[in-house]
Amino acid sequence: MTDSFECSDASLTEGEITELVTAIKASSGFTDYTVDELREYNENNKVIGLRSSGEICGIATYEFIDEEWAEITTMIVLPKHQGKGFGKKLWRKVVEKLSSRNIFAVAFNPITKNSLALKTGFQKKRFWQLPFVVQIFFVFQRFRLHKIIGFFSKKHLKLEELDFFIRRRIQCK
Ligand SMILES: CC(C)(COP(=O)(O)OP(=O)(O)OC[C@H]1O[C@@H](n2cnc3c(N)ncnc32)[C@H](O)[C@@H]1OP(=O)(O)O)[C@@H](O)C(=O)NCCC(=O)NCCS
């Protein structure tokens, strides 16, 4: 049976934020994540939510690095809704939303890497192959102290499993 669903920019409620952050913290795909972090994306309208019959099932968040580059910063489908194709729909929606820019994403989860990024035109890169502006953004903006501490407190996360992906926008001539 296929769930009816809707992807939209509609704001998250406080209850949805709490539910999502609890799932993010329990997930192996993230270092650390705070309620304030998701509130900030929400207040800045940088969240795409997927709802089924009005119930939140997952989100993707993004950030603009500069005029040319954007980053997909969060991707989560709540555990009870995983495996139904929602992750794929959310990913494609956020890629479409950011398609006028080059897109950067960091991933630990093999599903994100192999079934989402590599199937939608992203290329895997080493850190030193990333554009300088993306490297600087990653080091100073995204990889903050609580994430470094979070990384070392999650024993199952291995640095060698962290991959960087970029997708260049399609240039119209
Ligand atoms: C990663 C995540 C967003 C995927 O969302 P999802 O709704 O479960 O994924 P979908 O049902 O849309 O499936 C997407 C693809 O992954 C495959 N897939 C889904 N679950 C899988 C599993 N357990 N094992 C292997 N492949 C799987 C699907 O077959 C599909 O592949 P296809 O394109 O070849 O058809 C979701 O699992 C999640 O939120 N995980 C926890 C948080 C996380 O790790 N986020 C990413 C941080 S890098």
The ligand as an SDF file (V2000), in Angstrom:
LIG
                    3D

 48 50  0  0  0  0  0  0  0  0999 V2000
   18.8120    7.4110    5.2140 C   0  0  0  0  0  0  0  0  0  0  0  0
   17.3030    7.5860    5.2720 C   0  0  0  0  0  0  0  0  0  0  0  0
   16.9480    9.0610    5.2150 C   0  0  0  0  0  0  0  0  0  0  0  0
   16.6570    6.8590    4.0650 C   0  0  0  0  0  0  0  0  0  0  0  0
   15.2590    7.0720    4.1150 O   0  0  0  0  0  0  0  0  0  0  0  0
   14.2180    5.8870    3.8150 P   0  0  0  0  0  0  0  0  0  0  0  0
   12.8780    6.5070    3.7130 O   0  0  0  0  0  0  0  0  0  0  0  0
   14.3870    4.8100    4.8090 O   0  0  0  0  0  0  0  0  0  0  0  0
   14.7390    5.3890    2.4000 O   0  0  0  0  0  0  0  0  0  0  0  0
   13.8590    4.9550    1.1380 P   0  0  0  0  0  0  0  0  0  0  0  0
   12.7710    4.0310    1.5880 O   0  0  0  0  0  0  0  0  0  0  0  0
   13.4560    6.1640    0.3870 O   0  0  0  0  0  0  0  0  0  0  0  0
   14.9120    4.1390    0.3110 O   0  0  0  0  0  0  0  0  0  0  0  0
   15.9230    4.7910   -0.4240 C   0  0  0  0  0  0  0  0  0  0  0  0
   16.7930    3.7370   -1.0580 C   0  0  0  0  0  0  0  0  0  0  0  0
   17.5010    3.0400   -0.0310 O   0  0  0  0  0  0  0  0  0  0  0  0
   17.2160    1.6560   -0.0920 C   0  0  0  0  0  0  0  0  0  0  0  0
   17.0860    1.1960    1.3000 N   0  0  0  0  0  0  0  0  0  0  0  0
   16.1740    1.6340    2.2040 C   0  0  0  0  0  0  0  0  0  0  0  0
   16.3780    1.0030    3.3760 N   0  0  0  0  0  0  0  0  0  0  0  0
   17.4300    0.1790    3.1800 C   0  0  0  0  0  0  0  0  0  0  0  0
   18.1190   -0.7380    4.0110 C   0  0  0  0  0  0  0  0  0  0  0  0
   17.7730   -0.9130    5.2900 N   0  0  0  0  0  0  0  0  0  0  0  0
   19.1750   -1.3950    3.4950 N   0  0  0  0  0  0  0  0  0  0  0  0
   19.5530   -1.2060    2.2240 C   0  0  0  0  0  0  0  0  0  0  0  0
   18.9330   -0.3560    1.3790 N   0  0  0  0  0  0  0  0  0  0  0  0
   17.8930    0.3170    1.8490 C   0  0  0  0  0  0  0  0  0  0  0  0
   15.9140    1.5370   -0.8310 C   0  0  0  0  0  0  0  0  0  0  0  0
   15.7930    0.2940   -1.4860 O   0  0  0  0  0  0  0  0  0  0  0  0
   16.0370    2.6500   -1.8220 C   0  0  0  0  0  0  0  0  0  0  0  0
   16.9320    2.2550   -2.8560 O   0  0  0  0  0  0  0  0  0  0  0  0
   16.5820    2.3830   -4.4150 P   0  0  0  0  0  0  0  0  0  0  0  0
   16.8210    3.7990   -4.7910 O   0  0  0  0  0  0  0  0  0  0  0  0
   17.5500    1.4760   -5.0430 O   0  0  0  0  0  0  0  0  0  0  0  0
   15.1600    2.0060   -4.5580 O   0  0  0  0  0  0  0  0  0  0  0  0
   16.7040    6.9300    6.5560 C   0  0  0  0  0  0  0  0  0  0  0  0
   17.0840    5.5910    6.6050 O   0  0  0  0  0  0  0  0  0  0  0  0
   17.1380    7.6170    7.8430 C   0  0  0  0  0  0  0  0  0  0  0  0
   16.5670    8.6250    8.2160 O   0  0  0  0  0  0  0  0  0  0  0  0
   18.1510    7.0410    8.5330 N   0  0  0  0  0  0  0  0  0  0  0  0
   18.5740    7.5630    9.8100 C   0  0  0  0  0  0  0  0  0  0  0  0
   19.1730    8.9520    9.7340 C   0  0  0  0  0  0  0  0  0  0  0  0
   20.3790    9.0170    8.8230 C   0  0  0  0  0  0  0  0  0  0  0  0
   21.2510    8.1740    8.8820 O   0  0  0  0  0  0  0  0  0  0  0  0
   20.3680   10.0580    7.9800 N   0  0  0  0  0  0  0  0  0  0  0  0
   21.4230   10.2660    7.0260 C   0  0  0  0  0  0  0  0  0  0  0  0
   22.5940   10.9290    7.6350 C   0  0  0  0  0  0  0  0  0  0  0  0
   24.0150   10.8140    6.5450 S   0  0  0  0  0  0  0  0  0  0  0  0
  1  2  1  0
  2  3  1  0
  2  4  1  0
  2 36  1  0
  4  5  1  0
  5  6  1  0
  6  7  2  0
  6  8  1  0
  6  9  1  0
  9 10  1  0
 10 11  2  0
 10 12  1  0
 10 13  1  0
 13 14  1  0
 14 15  1  0
 15 16  1  0
 15 30  1  0
 16 17  1  0
 17 18  1  0
 17 28  1  0
 18 19  1  0
 18 27  1  0
 19 20  2  0
 20 21  1  0
 21 22  1  0
 21 27  2  0
 22 23  1  0
 22 24  2  0
 24 25  1  0
 25 26  2  0
 26 27  1  0
 28 29  1  0
 28 30  1  0
 30 31  1  0
 31 32  1  0
 32 33  2  0
 32 34  1  0
 32 35  1  0
 36 37  1  0
 36 38  1  0
 38 39  2  0
 38 40  1  0
 40 41  1  0
 41 42  1  0
 42 43  1  0
 43 44  2  0
 43 45  1  0
 45 46  1  0
 46 47  1  0
 47 48  1  0
M  END
$$$$
